[in-house]
Amino acid sequence: MGDLLNSEHLKARGFFVEIAQPVAGTHKYPGAPLKYERTPWEIRRPAPTLGQHNSEVFGKQLGISESVLSELKHQGVI
């Protein structure tokens, strides 16, 4: 992996991008394997943290109430 991170070719292409994630910190990740002039590629946000979307999925999409969600959190289920 070190050889890839230090590849002059990949550096020139801007292949690796730095992504700041609130828990993991800032790291380099592979970017777009292909680049198109008319449709530029970009990372819009880091990967979600564990459970970041629980309220949206369980509450809004599955219809679980806040009180049940709170109890599930308290029990360590989610």
C-alpha positions in Angstrom: 0.0 0.0 0.0 2.9 2.3 0.7 4.1 2.0 -2.9 0.6 3.0 -4.1 0.4 6.0 -1.8 3.8 7.2 -3.0 3.2 6.6 -6.7 4.1 9.7 -8.7 1.5 8.7 -11.3 -1.4 8.4 -8.8 -0.2 11.6 -7.1 -0.3 13.5 -10.5 -3.8 12.2 -11.2 -4.9 13.3 -7.7 -6.2 9.7 -7.2 -6.0 9.7 -3.4 -8.1 12.1 -1.5 -8.0 13.1 2.2 -11.3 12.6 4.0 -11.9 13.9 7.5 -14.2 11.6 9.5 -15.3 12.8 13.0 -14.3 9.5 14.8 -11.5 8.0 12.6 -9.7 11.3 11.8 -8.3 12.4 8.5 -6.9 9.7 6.2 -6.2 9.2 2.6 -8.6 7.1 0.6 -8.7 6.0 -3.1 -10.7 8.4 -5.2 -12.4 8.0 -8.5 -10.9 5.2 -10.7 -12.0 7.2 -13.8 -12.1 10.9 -14.4 -14.5 12.6 -16.8 -14.3 16.2 -17.9 -18.1 16.8 -18.0 -19.0 14.8 -14.9 -16.4 15.6 -12.2 -16.2 13.3 -9.2 -16.0 14.4 -5.6 -16.5 13.0 -2.1 -19.3 14.9 -0.5 -19.2 13.5 3.0 -17.3 10.9 5.0 -18.7 7.4 5.8 -21.3 7.5 8.5 -20.4 6.6 12.0 -21.9 3.5 13.6 -25.6 4.2 14.4 -25.5 7.7 12.9 -28.7 7.1 10.9 -30.6 5.0 13.4 -33.2 7.6 14.2 -33.9 8.2 10.5 -34.1 4.5 9.6 -35.8 3.1 12.7 -38.0 6.2 13.3 -38.9 7.7 10.0 -38.7 4.7 7.7 -39.8 1.9 10.1 -42.1 4.0 12.2 -40.6 3.0 15.6 -41.5 5.6 18.3 -38.9 7.7 20.1 -39.8 6.0 23.4 -39.2 2.5 21.9 -36.0 3.7 20.2 -34.8 5.1 23.5 -35.5 1.8 25.3 -33.7 -0.1 22.6 -30.7 2.2 23.0 -30.8 1.7 26.8 -30.9 -2.1 26.4 -27.9 -2.0 24.0 -29.9 -3.4 21.2 -29.0 -0.5 18.9 
